[in-house]
């Protein structure tokens, strides 16, 4: 049986105000060392899945960014389930157990709190393994901590025996005198960690709390592979109750494992007094024993002649309290609800929504990018420039076919979307130069020409052919030299088909002759020609390319898409065969959705959803962006993040949202807004952009590549297409 650690990440941490507040609760704070409590918990449980299973995090939708960013910081992958609103621990645990049961009917779940301090990680894991063995026999095992003193801060458990034994009773938090009696009688502290098989817990919920089980079951999105997943609104119908009330106080399966290692729930400031907090803030104190002082970095706190105090400073609030009364801080927070509600939480930055960001995007293209690249970005000969420095100087020679074709696509699409600049002249001149300089006598496109248009590299790369075909399709749709465009496209297609391999694919020139990427763009061109009214040959070629994708590119078991292959179209050897690019997962999801809708192909539509889920594994950082590369096991290969994957995330989220269920649609539109915000990180006010974002948040200093404008325009085109259904706006989004 595999083990599934489920990290319960929904606590509020009210007693740790003012450091812990709703938008940044205590589990995301560094209270015991340089990492947050949540990160320490993840590190503590991650080794438990080394031989099977999966780390799962259950948290609030408001904390999605915190969860994703802190996981990314420590390089751990996890399945994330998000509650639309907290309903107590019972419903959250039921949802996680049901999901594990769907993934693995024999799975054992270890529910652990995200905000506990347990310095001995090995002892904790050993206890989980011991408890898991008992859980396989149908028991619900909780970890009971041997008390170090009578505390009114914890609930207590009365065990039937020593070590691992049945539970005789659970009792609520007592007063200090009663707690002392409990300790004399051998009671244990209730740690709130539970180990149980998924099947056992689901059965107990159905028997003892059926309303919880029903709501949790109905709230789980149908697609099991997507992460993060937001539980649907049905989750809000679950009773707001704890696992103790719903199950543990009623079940006959409750057992407890006594543990001796150091443990604290970090529930109030007095719990931190005995912990090495590694606080880097500046303190000056004299005759002030036993004080806990915490302040933001750079803030000086001075204490003189006081003792046993918690002095906790934040930018907008300060707490001073006797550590012996730290459990009562919650009463102060309750008073704030009427006296100063603004101090209940931190000021939250305004997040730009999809409508605002979309209209700003249109203005940026219309007023900045398109004018800049139609002047500085196109030479007098009609050839497009390879790039512009960030101070507006031309860079990059000679001229690649793919850049010429992409810029023709950009300006033809701009014209179709209402741009009033000289798009028709730009497309016509650019198209004429492309046909004259890049097309060879056999109808295929050479890859490289000089400033004068003289051939420099006569190689006909498949990637270049795909973009020339796309440019010709878009020019035809825009009504620019339509007959010449169609004639050139058909001739190029027939020349290309003469080189078809036995499996229906094509060999690419260069280091990676058998690859998915060039075929992906060829499929994009075929779909563009279908939409432009091209002949039946385009649909036939598209069908062959999709068949090839299912037969060779897309893993049949896990649904991800590989990049490189051997001559027999099996995965390439070594690292080339284990590369997964999140951006290409999104790009294929977008194409397969278009293809599947045009043909009513359910297999293509289902594959698109799975690919989207794989692409989401590349979400990283805070703010969130899509990184460049993963390995097939989900580990990160490169934390660099280029511009283009952000646009592919935007396109895929928008097109999938058009026909998704209400719950999935809401999550996808949230993704689209996040993707557009990610794209804005790269764009400059004057119509240029950065291309490569580094893990430290900086960008590589280099010219803006002209080729990126194709991705930017394609992202905007999908946004304009999806605008009204996505936003509810009556006024269309255009470049007019």
GUBA-776080 format. One line per 2 residues: their letters; for each residue x negated, y negated, z negated of C-alpha. Coordinates in steps of 0.1 Angstrom, whole numbers, padded with zeros to 4 digits. Layout:
<pagus>
A	X:Y:Z; ...
</pagus>
This chain:
<pagus>
XX	0000:0000:0000; -0013:-0034:0010
XX	-0013:-0062:-0016; 0003:-0096:-0008
XX	-0007:-0124:-0032; 0021:-0150:-0032
XX	0011:-0184:-0046; 0040:-0202:-0061
XX	0032:-0238:-0053; 0064:-0256:-0063
XX	0057:-0269:-0098; 0062:-0306:-0107
XX	0036:-0310:-0135; 0056:-0338:-0152
XX	0037:-0336:-0185; 0005:-0346:-0166
XX	0019:-0380:-0156; 0005:-0404:-0143
XX	-0020:-0382:-0124; 0006:-0356:-0114
XX	0037:-0369:-0096; 0062:-0355:-0071
XX	0042:-0364:-0040; 0009:-0351:-0055
XX	0017:-0326:-0083; -0009:-0311:-0105
XX	-0017:-0281:-0084; -0034:-0303:-0058
XX	-0055:-0322:-0084; -0091:-0314:-0093
XX	-0086:-0309:-0130; -0111:-0281:-0136
XX	-0141:-0285:-0114; -0145:-0300:-0079
XX	-0117:-0280:-0063; -0080:-0284:-0070
XX	-0061:-0259:-0091; -0044:-0246:-0059
XX	-0077:-0241:-0042; -0091:-0223:-0072
XX	-0060:-0200:-0071; -0064:-0193:-0034
XX	-0101:-0184:-0039; -0092:-0162:-0069
XX	-0066:-0141:-0049; -0081:-0141:-0014
XX	-0104:-0111:-0020; -0074:-0090:-0029
XX	-0064:-0089:0008; -0098:-0077:0021
XX	-0084:-0043:0029; -0049:-0053:0039
XX	-0021:-0076:0031; -0020:-0114:0034
XX	-0021:-0145:0013; 0013:-0162:0012
XX	0020:-0197:-0001; 0055:-0209:-0011
XX	0058:-0246:-0016; 0080:-0276:-0010
XX	0083:-0291:0025; 0071:-0324:0011
XX	0038:-0308:0002; 0031:-0292:0036
XX	0002:-0315:0044; -0014:-0309:0010
XX	-0012:-0271:0014; -0025:-0271:0049
XX	-0053:-0295:0043; -0065:-0279:0011
XX	-0064:-0244:0027; -0084:-0258:0056
XX	-0110:-0274:0033; -0119:-0240:0018
XX	-0116:-0221:0050; -0088:-0197:0040
XX	-0058:-0188:0062; -0024:-0181:0047
XX	0012:-0176:0056; 0032:-0207:0044
XX	0069:-0207:0035; 0083:-0241:0028
XX	0114:-0248:0006; 0136:-0276:0019
XX	0143:-0284:-0018; 0133:-0265:-0050
XX	0159:-0241:-0063; 0139:-0226:-0092
XX	0115:-0197:-0090; 0141:-0170:-0084
XX	0151:-0181:-0049; 0115:-0188:-0038
XX	0103:-0154:-0050; 0133:-0136:-0034
XX	0125:-0153:0000; 0088:-0143:-0003
XX	0097:-0107:-0013; 0121:-0103:0016
XX	0096:-0116:0041; 0069:-0092:0028
XX	0094:-0064:0030; 0101:-0073:0067
XX	0063:-0073:0074; 0054:-0042:0053
XX	0080:-0020:0037; 0054:-0006:0014
XX	0039:-0039:0004; 0031:-0049:-0032
XX	0035:-0085:-0041; 0014:-0104:-0067
XX	0033:-0136:-0076; 0008:-0160:-0091
XX	0011:-0196:-0102; -0008:-0222:-0082
XX	-0017:-0244:-0112; -0033:-0221:-0138
XX	-0068:-0223:-0150; -0085:-0188:-0150
XX	-0123:-0191:-0149; -0130:-0154:-0148
XX	-0118:-0145:-0112; -0131:-0110:-0113
XX	-0112:-0101:-0145; -0081:-0116:-0131
XX	-0083:-0095:-0099; -0090:-0064:-0119
XX	-0058:-0070:-0139; -0038:-0075:-0106
XX	-0052:-0042:-0092; -0043:-0024:-0124
XX	-0008:-0039:-0124; -0003:-0031:-0087
XX	-0009:0006:-0094; 0020:0005:-0119
XX	0041:-0016:-0095; 0039:0011:-0069
XX	0058:0033:-0093; 0088:0009:-0093
XX	0078:-0013:-0123; 0078:-0051:-0125
XX	0046:-0059:-0143; 0039:-0093:-0158
XX	0006:-0104:-0172; 0007:-0111:-0210
XX	-0021:-0132:-0225; -0033:-0124:-0260
XX	-0027:-0156:-0278; -0056:-0177:-0292
XX	-0033:-0195:-0316; 0004:-0203:-0323
XX	0015:-0225:-0294; 0050:-0239:-0288
XX	0041:-0246:-0252; 0045:-0210:-0239
XX	0072:-0183:-0238; 0064:-0150:-0255
XX	0067:-0113:-0246; 0072:-0085:-0271
XX	0055:-0054:-0258; 0065:-0019:-0267
XX	0029:-0008:-0270; -0007:-0017:-0263
XX	-0024:-0022:-0229; 0002:-0016:-0202
XX	0036:-0010:-0217; 0073:-0016:-0214
XX	0087:-0050:-0224; 0110:-0050:-0254
XX	0119:-0087:-0252; 0112:-0120:-0236
XX	0116:-0151:-0259; 0117:-0188:-0251
XX	0092:-0213:-0263; 0093:-0213:-0301
XX	0083:-0238:-0327; 0048:-0235:-0342
XX	0058:-0215:-0373; 0079:-0190:-0353
XX	0050:-0187:-0328; 0027:-0178:-0357
XX	0050:-0150:-0367; 0051:-0137:-0331
XX	0014:-0135:-0330; 0013:-0115:-0362
XX	0038:-0091:-0346; 0016:-0086:-0316
XX	0035:-0108:-0291; 0018:-0120:-0259
XX	0020:-0153:-0241; 0041:-0151:-0209
XX	0017:-0161:-0181; 0044:-0162:-0154
XX	0025:-0139:-0131; 0044:-0109:-0117
XX	0032:-0079:-0097; 0060:-0058:-0081
XX	0066:-0039:-0049; 0086:-0060:-0024
XX	0113:-0032:-0022; 0117:-0031:-0060
XX	0121:-0068:-0064; 0146:-0071:-0035
XX	0166:-0042:-0049; 0167:-0059:-0084
XX	0178:-0092:-0069; 0206:-0075:-0050
XX	0217:-0058:-0082; 0212:-0085:-0108
XX	0213:-0118:-0088; 0231:-0111:-0055
XX	0238:-0148:-0047; 0201:-0154:-0049
XX	0193:-0125:-0026; 0219:-0135:0000
XX	0208:-0171:0002; 0171:-0162:0004
XX	0178:-0136:0031; 0199:-0160:0052
XX	0174:-0189:0048; 0144:-0170:0063
XX	0138:-0180:0100; 0141:-0151:0123
XX	0106:-0153:0138; 0083:-0137:0113
XX	0050:-0148:0129; 0054:-0186:0127
XX	0035:-0204:0100; 0043:-0228:0084
XX	0080:-0219:0083; 0106:-0240:0067
XX	0135:-0221:0050; 0169:-0232:0065
XX	0195:-0252:0047; 0212:-0220:0035
XX	0184:-0219:0009; 0202:-0247:-0009
XX	0231:-0225:-0016; 0210:-0203:-0039
XX	0216:-0207:-0077; 0190:-0230:-0092
XX	0175:-0206:-0117; 0142:-0190:-0128
XX	0130:-0155:-0122; 0133:-0149:-0160
XX	0170:-0156:-0162; 0178:-0140:-0128
XX	0159:-0108:-0132; 0134:-0103:-0160
XX	0157:-0106:-0189; 0182:-0082:-0174
XX	0160:-0056:-0156; 0150:-0022:-0171
XX	0119:-0022:-0150; 0099:-0049:-0169
XX	0064:-0040:-0181; 0036:-0061:-0194
XX	-0002:-0057:-0190; -0021:-0073:-0219
XX	-0051:-0094:-0208; -0079:-0110:-0228
XX	-0095:-0134:-0203; -0094:-0171:-0207
XX	-0061:-0186:-0194; -0043:-0219:-0194
XX	-0012:-0231:-0176; -0027:-0266:-0176
XX	0008:-0278:-0186; -0001:-0309:-0205
XX	-0031:-0331:-0213; -0040:-0312:-0245
XX	-0046:-0281:-0223; -0074:-0300:-0205
XX	-0091:-0310:-0237; -0109:-0277:-0239
XX	-0117:-0274:-0202; -0148:-0286:-0184
XX	-0131:-0310:-0161; -0162:-0322:-0142
XX	-0148:-0357:-0143; -0170:-0381:-0123
XX	-0154:-0413:-0136; -0173:-0437:-0157
XX	-0167:-0438:-0195; -0181:-0457:-0224
XX	-0171:-0446:-0258; -0182:-0451:-0294
XX	-0168:-0434:-0325; -0141:-0419:-0303
XX	-0142:-0381:-0309; -0119:-0357:-0293
XX	-0106:-0380:-0266; -0097:-0369:-0231
XX	-0104:-0397:-0206; -0096:-0395:-0169
XX	-0097:-0424:-0144; -0101:-0429:-0106
XX	-0137:-0429:-0093; -0153:-0463:-0099
XX	-0129:-0472:-0128; -0146:-0479:-0161
XX	-0128:-0468:-0193; -0142:-0479:-0227
XX	-0129:-0464:-0260; -0139:-0476:-0295
XX	-0129:-0462:-0329; -0101:-0440:-0317
XX	-0098:-0402:-0318; -0078:-0373:-0303
XX	-0063:-0394:-0275; -0055:-0388:-0239
XX	-0064:-0419:-0219; -0053:-0414:-0183
XX	-0056:-0442:-0158; -0043:-0444:-0122
XX	-0042:-0474:-0099; -0006:-0483:-0109
XX	-0002:-0468:-0144; -0020:-0459:-0176
XX	-0011:-0433:-0202; -0023:-0434:-0238
XX	-0011:-0407:-0261; -0020:-0386:-0291
XX	-0032:-0352:-0277; -0011:-0335:-0304
XX	0020:-0349:-0288; 0010:-0343:-0252
XX	0039:-0320:-0246; 0062:-0350:-0252
XX	0050:-0370:-0222; 0080:-0357:-0203
XX	0102:-0378:-0225; 0083:-0409:-0213
XX	0088:-0399:-0177; 0126:-0395:-0184
XX	0127:-0431:-0197; 0110:-0443:-0165
XX	0139:-0431:-0144; 0159:-0461:-0156
XX	0132:-0486:-0168; 0106:-0483:-0140
XX	0116:-0458:-0113; 0089:-0470:-0089
XX	0062:-0455:-0113; 0077:-0420:-0111
XX	0058:-0414:-0079; 0029:-0429:-0059
XX	0036:-0453:-0031; 0039:-0431:0000
XX	0025:-0443:0033; 0050:-0449:0060
XX	0049:-0421:0085; 0057:-0431:0120
XX	0087:-0411:0133; 0090:-0396:0168
XX	0112:-0425:0181; 0088:-0452:0170
XX	0057:-0434:0181; 0073:-0424:0214
XX	0082:-0460:0224; 0047:-0472:0213
XX	0033:-0444:0235; 0053:-0457:0265
XX	0040:-0492:0259; 0004:-0481:0256
XX	0006:-0462:0289; 0025:-0489:0307
XX	0005:-0519:0295; -0030:-0505:0287
XX	-0039:-0471:0301; -0024:-0471:0336
XX	-0036:-0506:0345; -0071:-0499:0332
XX	-0076:-0467:0350; -0060:-0480:0383
XX	-0085:-0507:0385; -0117:-0498:0367
XX	-0109:-0461:0372; -0107:-0461:0410
XX	-0135:-0470:0433; -0130:-0491:0465
XX	-0134:-0458:0485; -0103:-0444:0469
XX	-0123:-0419:0448; -0115:-0419:0411
XX	-0142:-0425:0385; -0152:-0397:0362
XX	-0151:-0418:0330; -0153:-0452:0314
XX	-0174:-0462:0285; -0155:-0476:0255
XX	-0165:-0511:0265; -0150:-0506:0300
XX	-0180:-0497:0322; -0178:-0469:0348
XX	-0196:-0437:0339; -0201:-0403:0354
XX	-0211:-0393:0389; -0205:-0375:0412
XX	-0168:-0369:0418; -0152:-0335:0409
XX	-0121:-0323:0428; -0102:-0317:0395
XX	-0106:-0353:0384; -0094:-0366:0418
XX	-0064:-0343:0417; -0055:-0350:0381
XX	-0055:-0388:0387; -0032:-0383:0417
XX	-0009:-0364:0394; -0010:-0391:0368
XX	-0001:-0420:0390; 0025:-0400:0410
XX	0041:-0390:0377; 0039:-0426:0365
XX	0058:-0437:0395; 0085:-0411:0390
XX	0088:-0423:0354; 0094:-0459:0364
XX	0060:-0476:0362; 0061:-0508:0382
XX	0023:-0510:0389; 0008:-0501:0424
XX	0012:-0464:0418; 0023:-0456:0454
XX	-0009:-0472:0469; -0031:-0455:0443
XX	-0016:-0421:0451; -0017:-0426:0488
XX	-0053:-0438:0489; -0064:-0412:0465
XX	-0046:-0384:0483; -0061:-0394:0517
XX	-0096:-0395:0502; -0090:-0361:0485
XX	-0079:-0345:0518; -0107:-0361:0537
XX	-0136:-0355:0513; -0128:-0324:0493
XX	-0109:-0301:0516; -0131:-0276:0535
XX	-0124:-0263:0570; -0108:-0232:0556
XX	-0082:-0253:0536; -0098:-0247:0502
XX	-0112:-0275:0481; -0149:-0280:0474
XX	-0158:-0289:0439; -0180:-0320:0442
XX	-0187:-0350:0465; -0209:-0381:0463
XX	-0198:-0417:0460; -0195:-0418:0498
XX	-0175:-0386:0499; -0203:-0364:0512
XX	-0202:-0328:0501; -0225:-0320:0471
XX	-0211:-0286:0460; -0191:-0266:0485
XX	-0180:-0240:0459; -0142:-0234:0459
XX	-0134:-0229:0422; -0100:-0215:0413
XX	-0096:-0242:0386; -0100:-0269:0413
XX	-0076:-0253:0437; -0050:-0252:0410
XX	-0052:-0289:0403; -0053:-0298:0440
XX	-0021:-0279:0444; -0006:-0297:0414
XX	-0016:-0331:0428; 0000:-0322:0462
XX	0032:-0310:0445; 0035:-0342:0424
XX	0028:-0364:0454; 0055:-0347:0474
XX	0080:-0350:0446; 0071:-0387:0444
XX	0077:-0391:0481; 0041:-0400:0490
XX	0029:-0385:0522; 0052:-0355:0515
XX	0047:-0337:0548; 0009:-0339:0547
XX	0009:-0328:0511; 0031:-0298:0517
XX	0011:-0287:0548; -0022:-0289:0529
XX	-0007:-0271:0499; 0006:-0241:0520
XX	-0027:-0238:0539; -0047:-0238:0506
XX	-0023:-0213:0490; -0026:-0189:0520
XX	-0064:-0192:0520; -0064:-0184:0482
XX	-0041:-0155:0486; -0065:-0139:0510
XX	-0089:-0136:0481; -0064:-0118:0458
XX	-0078:-0091:0436; -0060:-0057:0433
XX	-0043:-0067:0400; -0029:-0099:0415
XX	-0054:-0122:0400; -0084:-0142:0413
XX	-0121:-0143:0406; -0134:-0177:0394
XX	-0168:-0190:0403; -0194:-0194:0376
XX	-0202:-0178:0343; -0167:-0165:0335
XX	-0153:-0149:0367; -0124:-0132:0350
XX	-0105:-0157:0329; -0071:-0169:0319
XX	-0075:-0206:0320; -0077:-0211:0358
XX	-0047:-0188:0363; -0027:-0209:0338
XX	-0032:-0240:0358; -0024:-0222:0390
XX	0009:-0211:0374; 0015:-0248:0365
XX	0010:-0257:0401; 0034:-0230:0414
XX	0061:-0241:0390; 0056:-0277:0402
XX	0060:-0266:0438; 0092:-0247:0429
XX	0106:-0278:0413; 0095:-0299:0443
XX	0115:-0276:0467; 0086:-0256:0481
XX	0091:-0223:0499; 0096:-0189:0483
XX	0059:-0182:0483; 0054:-0203:0452
XX	0079:-0184:0432; 0063:-0151:0443
XX	0029:-0163:0433; 0043:-0175:0399
XX	0058:-0141:0393; 0025:-0124:0400
XX	0006:-0147:0376; 0031:-0141:0348
XX	0029:-0104:0353; -0009:-0107:0351
XX	-0006:-0127:0319; 0015:-0099:0303
XX	-0008:-0071:0316; -0041:-0087:0308
XX	-0041:-0121:0290; -0016:-0117:0262
XX	-0023:-0092:0234; 0007:-0068:0234
XX	0006:-0062:0197; -0002:-0096:0181
XX	0010:-0119:0209; -0021:-0141:0212
XX	-0038:-0150:0244; -0075:-0143:0251
XX	-0097:-0164:0273; -0123:-0141:0290
XX	-0123:-0106:0304; -0145:-0080:0321
XX	-0143:-0069:0357; -0115:-0044:0348
XX	-0096:-0072:0330; -0101:-0057:0296
XX	-0113:-0081:0269; -0148:-0094:0275
XX	-0176:-0080:0253; -0189:-0099:0223
XX	-0177:-0134:0212; -0162:-0142:0247
XX	-0136:-0115:0241; -0126:-0126:0206
XX	-0122:-0163:0214; -0087:-0178:0208
XX	-0081:-0214:0218; -0050:-0229:0200
XX	-0045:-0255:0227; -0042:-0228:0254
XX	-0016:-0209:0232; 0005:-0240:0233
XX	-0001:-0246:0270; 0010:-0211:0279
XX	0040:-0214:0256; 0051:-0245:0275
XX	0046:-0228:0309; 0063:-0195:0299
XX	0093:-0214:0285; 0097:-0232:0318
XX	0092:-0200:0337; 0116:-0180:0315
XX	0144:-0206:0317; 0141:-0207:0355
XX	0145:-0170:0358; 0165:-0161:0327
XX	0135:-0140:0315; 0139:-0132:0278
XX	0105:-0116:0277; 0087:-0148:0288
XX	0108:-0169:0263; 0100:-0145:0234
XX	0063:-0146:0243; 0063:-0184:0243
XX	0076:-0184:0207; 0049:-0160:0196
XX	0022:-0180:0214; 0034:-0212:0197
XX	0030:-0195:0163; -0005:-0184:0172
XX	-0013:-0220:0182; -0001:-0233:0149
XX	-0029:-0214:0132; -0052:-0240:0146
XX	-0036:-0268:0126; -0062:-0283:0103
XX	-0072:-0314:0084; -0054:-0342:0068
XX	-0040:-0358:0089; -0032:-0327:0108
XX	-0048:-0320:0142; -0054:-0289:0164
XX	-0089:-0277:0163; -0107:-0262:0193
XX	-0113:-0225:0186; -0104:-0195:0164
XX	-0114:-0159:0164; -0089:-0131:0170
XX	-0087:-0124:0132; -0076:-0160:0126
XX	-0109:-0173:0113; -0122:-0206:0125
XX	-0148:-0206:0152; -0150:-0244:0158
XX	-0136:-0272:0137; -0142:-0297:0164
XX	-0109:-0310:0178; -0107:-0323:0214
XX	-0079:-0346:0225; -0062:-0323:0249
XX	-0049:-0297:0225; -0029:-0324:0207
XX	-0010:-0331:0239; -0003:-0294:0244
XX	0010:-0290:0209; 0034:-0320:0216
XX	0046:-0304:0249; 0052:-0270:0235
XX	0070:-0282:0204; 0093:-0304:0224
XX	0103:-0279:0251; 0109:-0251:0225
XX	0130:-0275:0204; 0154:-0280:0233
XX	0170:-0245:0228; 0160:-0236:0193
XX	0184:-0230:0164; 0192:-0260:0142
XX	0166:-0251:0116; 0139:-0242:0140
XX	0147:-0273:0161; 0142:-0295:0131
XX	0108:-0279:0123; 0097:-0281:0159
XX	0106:-0318:0162; 0086:-0324:0130
XX	0057:-0307:0147; 0062:-0329:0178
XX	0060:-0360:0156; 0029:-0347:0139
XX	0013:-0338:0172; 0020:-0373:0186
XX	0005:-0389:0154; -0025:-0366:0160
XX	-0029:-0379:0195; -0028:-0415:0183
XX	-0060:-0408:0163; -0078:-0405:0197
XX	-0063:-0434:0216; -0078:-0469:0216
XX	-0058:-0502:0219; -0073:-0510:0253
XX	-0061:-0479:0272; -0092:-0457:0265
XX	-0097:-0428:0242; -0121:-0407:0222
XX	-0124:-0370:0233; -0141:-0350:0205
XX	-0131:-0353:0169; -0156:-0338:0144
XX	-0149:-0320:0111; -0161:-0350:0091
XX	-0134:-0372:0107; -0157:-0391:0131
XX	-0157:-0390:0169; -0186:-0383:0192
XX	-0198:-0415:0208; -0193:-0409:0246
XX	-0174:-0423:0275; -0137:-0416:0278
XX	-0133:-0388:0304; -0108:-0396:0331
XX	-0096:-0359:0331; -0079:-0365:0297
XX	-0053:-0388:0313; -0037:-0358:0329
XX	-0031:-0343:0295; -0018:-0376:0281
XX	0006:-0382:0310; 0018:-0345:0309
XX	0025:-0350:0272; 0045:-0382:0279
XX	0064:-0366:0307; 0076:-0338:0284
XX	0085:-0364:0258; 0105:-0384:0283
XX	0123:-0352:0295; 0132:-0341:0259
XX	0138:-0377:0247; 0176:-0378:0244
XX	0182:-0343:0229; 0152:-0347:0206
XX	0160:-0382:0193; 0197:-0388:0199
XX	0187:-0420:0217; 0210:-0430:0246
XX	0184:-0452:0262; 0159:-0430:0281
XX	0122:-0432:0275; 0104:-0444:0306
XX	0075:-0465:0319; 0097:-0492:0333
</pagus>
